[in-house]
Amino acid sequence: MLRYAAIVVVLWCSECCGEPPPKFMDNTTLAGMLLTVDPWTSASTNYSETNWEHLVVIARLIQKSDSESVCRTLRKYQQDQVTHSMDEILNDSKLYLLIRVVFDLPEHDPNERKWSYFGGWLAARTDYNSDGTRNRAWPITWDKGNPRLISGCLGIQGFERYSAVDEFLYFRSKCLFRDLSSLHSKLR
């Protein structure tokens, strides 16, 4: 927890003072920070403001880090979490939400447009909007710049594990980073 607080201070100071933060991400930092984040669960769409704030802090660090160190870190984190159990899905769910905070994904995308998927997360059609478009940021919607869950975690299907690295690289080539500067965070 102390390491997390130190990282938050470094990010806060760099934003306030205009000094660039470190341009790297490492597994110890990510793993420590993710310990402060609750997984995406099936129980409800309630997700605490503290969890969102922590995801935003981690997302800001990722956005300021080079892609190579982010990929290396995400890969190592997932390798260290291998348990082939529900715990693995819960740990991966944190990364799934995090990637959707990092990138500005369209919430009303025409359904016919092809997108790649990097895990068989069950959506039960909650990823479709009432107008027939798809929310590519699913299970998150952004309400006046603030994140909100629209679905609990229904699980993952198939035999392949969610690949946070592949999804990060795919979104990096296709989408812009989300502008997180307007989010009101107690941690800023």
C-alpha positions in Angstrom: 0.0 0.0 0.0 2.9 2.3 0.8 4.4 1.7 -2.7 1.0 2.6 -4.2 0.8 5.8 -2.2 4.3 6.7 -3.5 3.3 6.2 -7.1 0.2 8.3 -6.6 2.4 11.1 -5.2 4.8 10.9 -8.1 1.9 11.1 -10.6 0.2 13.9 -8.8 3.4 15.9 -8.5 4.3 15.4 -12.1 0.8 16.6 -13.2 0.9 19.6 -10.9 4.5 20.7 -11.5 4.6 19.9 -15.2 7.5 17.4 -14.7 7.3 14.2 -16.8 6.5 11.1 -14.8 8.5 7.9 -15.4 8.0 6.5 -18.9 8.0 2.9 -17.8 5.7 0.4 -16.1 6.9 -2.6 -14.1 5.1 -5.7 -12.8 5.7 -4.9 -9.1 4.1 -1.5 -9.6 1.1 -2.8 -11.5 0.6 -5.8 -9.2 0.8 -3.6 -6.1 -1.6 -1.0 -7.6 -4.1 -3.7 -8.7 -4.2 -5.1 -5.2 -6.1 -1.9 -4.3 -8.7 -2.5 -7.0 -11.7 -4.9 -6.5 -12.5 -7.3 -9.3 -15.4 -6.9 -11.6 -18.0 -9.2 -10.0 -21.3 -10.7 -11.0 -23.0 -9.5 -7.8 -23.9 -6.0 -9.0 -23.1 -3.1 -11.2 -22.0 -1.1 -8.1 -18.4 -0.3 -8.2 -17.0 2.1 -5.7 -15.6 5.5 -6.5 -12.4 4.4 -4.8 -12.0 1.5 -7.3 -12.6 3.9 -10.2 -10.1 6.4 -8.8 -7.5 3.7 -8.5 -8.1 2.5 -12.1 -7.8 6.0 -13.3 -4.4 6.4 -11.5 -3.2 3.2 -13.1 -4.6 4.2 -16.5 -2.7 7.5 -16.3 0.5 5.7 -15.6 0.0 3.3 -18.5 -0.8 6.2 -20.8 2.5 7.8 -19.9 4.5 4.7 -20.2 6.0 3.2 -23.3 4.0 0.4 -24.9 6.8 -2.2 -24.6 7.0 -1.9 -20.8 3.2 -1.9 -20.5 3.0 -5.1 -22.6 5.8 -6.8 -20.6 4.1 -5.8 -17.4 0.6 -7.0 -18.4 2.1 -10.3 -19.6 4.0 -10.9 -16.4 1.1 -9.9 -14.2 -1.1 -12.5 -16.0 1.6 -15.1 -15.8 1.9 -14.6 -12.1 -1.8 -14.9 -11.6 -2.3 -18.3 -13.3 -4.4 -20.4 -11.1 -7.0 -21.9 -13.6 -9.7 -21.0 -11.2 -12.3 -18.3 -10.5 -9.4 -16.2 -9.0 -7.8 -16.0 -12.4 -11.0 -14.6 -13.9 -11.3 -12.1 -11.1 -7.7 -10.9 -11.6 -8.2 -10.7 -15.3 -11.4 -8.8 -14.8 -9.4 -6.0 -13.2 -7.3 -5.7 -16.4 -10.3 -5.9 -18.6 -11.8 -2.8 -16.8 -8.5 -1.1 -16.7 -8.0 -1.3 -20.5 -11.4 0.2 -21.0 -10.4 3.2 -18.8 -7.1 3.6 -20.7 -8.7 3.8 -24.1 -11.5 6.0 -25.5 -13.6 3.2 -27.0 -16.8 4.0 -29.0 -20.0 3.4 -27.0 -22.3 3.6 -30.1 -20.5 1.7 -32.8 -22.4 0.3 -35.8 -22.8 -3.4 -35.2 -21.5 -4.3 -38.7 -18.1 -2.9 -38.1 -15.6 -5.7 -37.3 -13.7 -5.7 -34.1 -11.3 -8.3 -32.6 -11.9 -9.8 -29.2 -9.3 -11.1 -26.8 -11.4 -13.0 -24.4 -14.9 -14.6 -24.4 -16.4 -12.4 -21.8 -20.1 -13.1 -21.5 -22.3 -10.0 -22.3 -25.8 -11.5 -22.5 -26.5 -8.7 -25.0 -25.8 -6.0 -22.5 -23.1 -4.7 -24.9 -25.9 -3.6 -27.3 -27.6 -0.2 -27.0 -31.3 0.3 -27.5 -30.5 1.8 -31.0 -28.9 -1.4 -32.2 -25.3 -0.1 -31.9 -22.6 -1.8 -29.8 -20.9 -0.4 -26.8 -17.2 -1.2 -27.4 -16.4 0.1 -23.9 -18.7 -2.6 -22.4 -19.2 -3.2 -19.5 -18.5 0.5 -18.9 -20.4 3.5 -20.0 -19.2 7.0 -19.5 -21.8 9.3 -18.0 -20.6 13.0 -18.3 -17.0 11.7 -18.2 -17.5 9.4 -15.2 -17.3 5.6 -15.6 -20.2 3.4 -14.6 -20.7 -0.3 -14.9 -23.7 -1.5 -17.0 -23.2 -5.2 -16.4 -21.9 -7.5 -13.7 -19.3 -10.0 -14.7 -21.2 -13.0 -16.1 -18.0 -15.0 -16.7 -15.8 -15.9 -19.6 -16.3 -18.7 -22.1 -14.0 -20.8 -24.2 -10.6 -22.3 -23.5 -8.4 -19.3 -24.2 -7.6 -16.9 -21.4 -8.2 -13.2 -21.9 -5.1 -11.6 -23.4 -4.7 -8.1 -21.9 -1.5 -7.6 -24.0 -3.1 -8.4 -27.3 -6.1 -6.2 -26.5 -3.8 -3.3 -25.4 -1.9 -3.5 -28.7 -5.1 -3.8 -30.7 -6.7 -0.8 -29.1 -3.3 1.1 -29.2 -3.4 0.7 -33.0 -7.1 1.5 -33.4 -8.1 4.0 -30.7 -6.9 7.1 -28.8 -6.1 7.2 -25.1 -9.1 8.4 -23.1 -8.7 11.9 -21.8 -8.7 11.4 -18.1 -7.8 14.9 -17.1 -11.4 16.0 -16.5 -12.1 13.2 -14.0 -12.5 14.5 -10.5 -10.4 12.2 -8.4 -9.5 12.5 -4.8 -6.1 11.0 -5.8 -5.2 13.8 -8.2 
